Amino acid sequence: MEKKIHYRIDPNDESITLKDVMQKIQEIQRQHPDLDVFWDGDEYAVCSRPKRKE
């Protein structure tokens, strides 16, 4: 599955809060209901991939 990075965070930027990240995830989920949106700690970014079809 192909992962797409939507929003990368600078790990040294102390002005970004968990609330900011959660709001960004919710915003992307609303815009793209066909994607599985998640936080990738290795990339330090909000990412997505297509939802699996069952």
Secondary structure as GFF3:
##gff-version 3
##sequence-region A 1 54
A	DSSP	beta_strand	4	8	.	.	.	ID=ss1
A	DSSP	alpha_helix	18	31	.	.	.	ID=ss2
A	DSSP	beta_strand	35	40	.	.	.	ID=ss3
A	DSSP	beta_strand	45	50	.	.	.	ID=ss4
###
